[in-house]
Amino acid sequence: MGADSGVATILDGGITSAQRLGDKIHVIFVGREKEIQTALDSYDKLPDNISIRHAEDEVPMNISATDGVRMRSSSVAIGMKMVKKEEAVAFISPGNTGAVMATALLTLGRIEGVSR
């Protein structure tokens, strides 16, 4: 949900990826479902390989990584849980980088043998 230019730019990137890669990818937009759906409704034709996963909150850009990790119902937290449960193979966010990294570390853990 968080990007300097708003939801539309995020959706454009995801939809373009879904169109170009076709059956090789399924794009899941994680965030406030009604807001995402309203934005998607403005598109003429959407590819079949996109969906939405609802998340109540978004991590603001102006909070610390620690505070971001505490937001258990954020789009970052939900997306990371999807990766952990193997409901997704990747998570991409234009939002609060510190919160994304901290949430990834605590949710997914470190790769063995990689210190940083």
Rosetta blueprint (number, residue, H / E / L):
1 M L
2 G L
3 A L
4 D L
5 S L
6 G L
7 V H
8 A H
9 T H
10 I H
11 L H
12 D H
13 G H
14 G H
15 I H
16 T H
17 S H
18 A H
19 Q H
20 R H
21 L H
22 G H
23 D H
24 K H
25 I L
26 H L
27 V E
28 I E
29 F E
30 V E
31 G E
32 R L
33 E H
34 K H
35 E H
36 I H
37 Q H
38 T H
39 A H
40 L H
41 D L
42 S L
43 Y L
44 D L
45 K L
46 L L
47 P L
48 D L
49 N L
50 I E
51 S E
52 I E
53 R E
54 H E
55 A L
56 E L
57 D E
58 E L
59 V L
60 P L
61 M L
62 N L
63 I L
64 S L
65 A H
66 T H
67 D H
68 G H
69 V H
70 R L
71 M L
72 R L
73 S L
74 S E
75 S H
76 V H
77 A H
78 I H
79 G H
80 M H
81 K H
82 M H
83 V H
84 K H
85 K L
86 E L
87 E L
88 A L
89 V L
90 A L
91 F L
92 I L
93 S L
94 P L
95 G L
96 N L
97 T H
98 G H
99 A H
100 V H
101 M H
102 A H
103 T H
104 A H
105 L H
106 L H
107 T H
108 L H
109 G L
110 R L
111 I L
112 E L
113 G L
114 V L
115 S L
116 R L
